[in-house]
Amino acid sequence: MGFVVPVVFALFAACSNALATVLQRRAALTVPQSSGFRPGLFLDLVRQPVWLFGILAVIAAGAGQAAALATGALALVQPLFVLELPLALLIASLFARRPLPGAQWAAVAGVVGGLGVALAALSPTGNRTDVPLDRWIPTLVAGGGAVLALTAAGLRRPPGRIRAVCLGLATALCYALTAALMKSAVHDFDEGGWEAFLTGWPTYGMVVTGISALLLFGNAMQGGPLVASQPALTLGDACTGLLLGVLLYEEQVRGGWWLVPQLAGVALVAAGVLVLARTDDPV
């Protein structure tokens, strides 16, 4: 039961995020395009009803994610968000009224099956919620530096797949950091209620990384096709979340011979992503 509850909440959050991705992608394509990072893009997007519906989906996903992180390990919850990729493509194909061909269905099956194998082999355990500040500081410095480097690298490239991948990875890092901070903020709420939540620094760190992710996401959606930015975003979020769970929250994963099915699962996911990344954007 302890394993099922966070998984259910995480799957709900992944579905909501996939819907938000497609809605925000469609909105991003209706506003003036830019070859550089444009903060004014946010003002253009808020005037789009489709984008606002996407924000509602993001809020629902955030609630589901908070519930999942409150009841389960970060190393379990965040990898499940890799399902945003096949879900987003399926939802996008419904919007475009273009059914996915057989090769894409096989790739979707590879991503879903590979994730299941990898997580079953990893079997993440532990639910530590209190992390000392001296462990947070190097994590946030390293994460923030990586976000800045990826953003700069992406903006130096013209619109296309490479730019979308760089900005998608930068967004993924912000999402993973937001999840890690959210786990600590939820712990503060559980321990001291709203007062502890509103006075704790993780809450405001979560706001900063969340807003950064939102701004980067809009530019990533304009930076190139969905099948370039979405794999980078979802896989980057999953891998970084797993890493933060193990290194920051000291969660445990299986080692030894379990590495064999873990690598097999990752290979299935990677193969599925490569196939999906070569397909046309359904949005």
C-alpha positions in Angstrom: 0.0 0.0 0.0 2.9 2.3 0.8 4.2 1.8 -2.7 0.8 2.1 -4.5 -0.3 5.5 -3.1 2.7 7.6 -4.3 2.6 5.8 -7.7 -1.1 6.6 -8.2 -0.5 10.3 -7.3 2.6 10.4 -9.5 0.7 8.9 -12.5 -2.1 11.5 -12.0 0.5 14.2 -12.0 2.2 12.8 -15.1 -1.1 12.8 -17.0 -1.9 16.4 -16.0 1.6 17.5 -17.0 1.4 15.8 -20.3 -1.9 17.6 -21.0 -0.3 20.9 -19.9 2.6 20.3 -22.2 0.4 19.9 -25.3 -1.8 22.9 -24.4 1.2 25.2 -23.7 2.9 24.0 -26.8 -0.1 24.9 -28.9 -0.3 28.3 -27.2 3.4 29.0 -27.7 3.0 28.5 -31.5 0.2 31.1 -31.7 2.3 34.0 -30.2 5.1 36.0 -31.9 8.2 33.9 -32.4 11.6 35.0 -31.2 15.1 33.8 -31.8 16.3 34.9 -28.3 15.1 34.5 -24.8 12.1 36.8 -24.5 10.7 37.4 -21.0 7.7 39.2 -22.7 6.7 35.8 -24.0 5.0 35.1 -20.7 2.8 38.2 -21.1 1.8 37.0 -24.6 1.0 33.5 -23.3 -1.3 34.6 -20.5 -3.6 36.2 -23.0 -4.1 32.7 -24.6 -7.1 30.7 -23.1 -5.4 27.5 -24.2 -2.3 28.4 -22.2 -4.4 29.2 -19.1 -6.0 25.8 -19.3 -2.5 24.4 -19.5 -1.7 26.3 -16.3 -4.7 24.7 -14.6 -3.4 21.3 -15.6 0.0 22.3 -14.2 -1.7 23.2 -10.8 -3.5 19.8 -10.7 -0.2 18.1 -11.5 1.6 20.1 -8.7 -1.0 18.9 -6.2 -0.6 15.3 -7.3 3.1 15.6 -7.2 3.1 17.1 -3.7 0.9 14.2 -2.5 3.2 11.7 -4.2 6.3 13.2 -2.6 4.7 13.4 0.8 4.0 9.6 0.7 6.9 8.2 -1.4 10.6 8.5 -2.3 11.8 11.1 -4.7 13.7 8.4 -6.5 10.4 6.6 -7.1 8.2 9.5 -7.9 10.3 11.6 -10.4 11.2 8.7 -12.8 7.5 8.1 -13.3 7.3 11.4 -15.0 9.0 9.9 -18.0 5.5 8.8 -18.9 4.8 12.4 -19.8 6.5 11.7 -23.2 4.2 9.0 -24.5 1.2 10.6 -22.9 2.0 14.0 -24.4 2.4 12.5 -27.9 -0.8 10.5 -27.5 -2.7 13.6 -26.4 -1.1 15.7 -29.2 -2.2 13.1 -31.8 -5.8 13.4 -30.5 -5.7 17.2 -30.8 -4.2 17.0 -34.3 -6.6 14.1 -35.3 -3.6 12.2 -36.6 -3.3 8.6 -35.1 0.1 7.4 -34.2 1.6 4.9 -36.7 2.6 1.4 -35.6 6.3 2.3 -35.1 5.4 5.1 -32.7 3.1 2.8 -30.8 6.0 0.3 -30.5 8.2 3.1 -29.2 5.6 4.1 -26.6 5.4 0.5 -25.5 9.2 0.5 -25.2 9.2 3.6 -23.0 6.4 2.3 -20.7 7.8 -1.2 -20.5 11.3 -0.1 -20.0 10.4 2.3 -17.2 8.5 -0.5 -15.5 11.4 -2.9 -15.7 13.9 -0.2 -14.5 11.8 0.9 -11.5 11.0 -2.7 -10.5 14.8 -3.5 -10.6 15.8 -0.2 -8.8 13.1 -0.6 -6.1 13.7 2.8 -4.5 13.2 2.9 -0.8 13.4 5.5 1.9 11.4 8.6 2.6 13.7 11.0 4.3 12.3 14.5 4.3 14.7 16.6 6.4 17.9 17.6 4.5 20.4 19.9 6.2 21.3 23.2 4.6 25.0 22.3 4.1 23.8 19.6 1.7 21.3 21.9 -0.1 23.8 24.7 -0.8 26.2 22.7 -3.2 23.2 21.0 -4.8 21.5 24.3 -5.6 24.8 25.9 -6.8 25.6 23.0 -9.1 22.0 22.8 -10.3 21.7 26.5 -10.9 25.0 26.6 -12.8 23.9 23.7 -15.0 20.7 25.5 -15.8 22.5 28.7 -16.8 25.0 26.8 -18.9 22.3 24.8 -20.8 20.2 28.0 -21.3 23.2 29.9 -22.8 24.1 27.0 -25.0 20.6 26.7 -26.3 20.2 30.4 -27.0 23.4 30.4 -29.1 21.8 27.9 -31.5 19.1 28.8 -34.1 15.6 27.4 -33.5 15.7 23.6 -34.0 16.2 20.3 -32.3 19.5 21.2 -30.5 18.1 24.4 -29.1 14.9 22.6 -28.0 17.0 19.9 -26.3 19.2 22.3 -24.4 16.3 24.4 -23.2 14.3 21.2 -22.4 17.2 19.9 -20.3 17.4 23.3 -18.5 13.7 23.1 -17.8 14.1 19.5 -16.6 16.7 20.5 -14.1 14.4 23.2 -12.7 11.5 20.8 -12.5 13.7 18.2 -10.6 15.0 20.9 -8.2 11.4 22.1 -7.7 10.4 18.6 -6.8 13.2 18.2 -4.3 12.4 21.5 -2.7 8.7 20.6 -2.7 9.5 17.5 -0.7 11.2 19.5 2.0 8.4 22.2 1.9 5.7 19.5 2.4 7.7 18.2 5.3 7.7 21.7 6.9 3.9 21.8 6.4 3.5 18.4 8.0 5.6 19.4 11.0 4.4 22.9 11.6 1.4 23.7 9.4 1.0 26.8 7.3 3.3 28.9 9.5 6.2 26.6 9.0 5.4 26.2 5.3 5.3 30.0 4.7 8.4 30.8 6.7 10.6 27.9 5.5 13.2 28.7 2.8 12.4 25.6 0.7 8.9 27.1 -0.1 10.5 30.2 -1.6 13.2 28.2 -3.3 10.5 26.0 -4.8 8.7 29.2 -6.1 12.0 30.5 -7.7 12.8 27.2 -9.5 9.2 26.7 -10.5 8.9 30.1 -12.1 12.2 29.6 -13.8 11.0 26.3 -15.2 7.8 28.0 -16.4 9.7 30.7 -18.3 12.2 28.2 -19.7 9.4 25.8 -20.7 7.7 28.5 -22.9 11.0 29.2 -24.7 11.8 25.5 -25.1 8.4 25.0 -26.7 9.3 27.7 -29.2 12.8 26.5 -29.6 12.0 23.4 -31.7 9.7 20.4 -32.1 7.9 18.8 -29.2 9.6 15.5 -30.0 13.0 17.2 -29.3 12.1 19.2 -26.2 9.8 16.7 -24.5 12.2 13.8 -24.4 14.9 16.0 -23.0 12.5 17.4 -20.4 10.9 14.2 -19.2 14.1 12.0 -19.3 16.2 14.8 -17.8 13.6 15.3 -15.0 13.4 11.6 -14.3 17.2 11.0 -14.2 17.9 14.2 -12.1 15.1 13.3 -9.7 16.5 9.8 -9.2 20.0 11.3 -8.6 18.7 13.9 -6.1 16.7 11.2 -4.3 19.9 9.1 -3.8 22.4 11.8 -3.2 20.4 14.4 -1.4 17.7 12.4 0.4 19.8 9.3 0.9 17.2 7.0 -0.7 18.3 3.4 -1.5 18.3 1.6 -4.8 19.3 -2.0 -5.6 22.8 -2.7 -6.8 24.7 -5.8 -7.8 23.1 -8.1 -10.4 20.1 -5.8 -10.4 22.1 -3.5 -12.6 21.4 -5.9 -15.5 17.6 -5.4 -15.6 18.1 -1.8 -14.7 20.3 -1.2 -17.7 17.9 -3.3 -19.9 15.0 -1.1 -18.8 17.0 2.1 -19.5 17.9 0.8 -22.9 14.3 0.1 -23.8 13.4 3.6 -22.7 16.2 5.2 -24.7 15.4 3.2 -27.8 11.7 4.3 -27.6 12.8 7.9 -27.1 15.1 7.8 -30.1 12.3 6.5 -32.3 9.9 9.1 -31.0 12.5 11.9 -31.4 12.8 11.1 -35.2 9.1 11.4 -35.8 7.3 14.5 -37.0 5.8 16.8 -34.4 2.1 15.9 -34.1 1.2 19.3 -32.6 
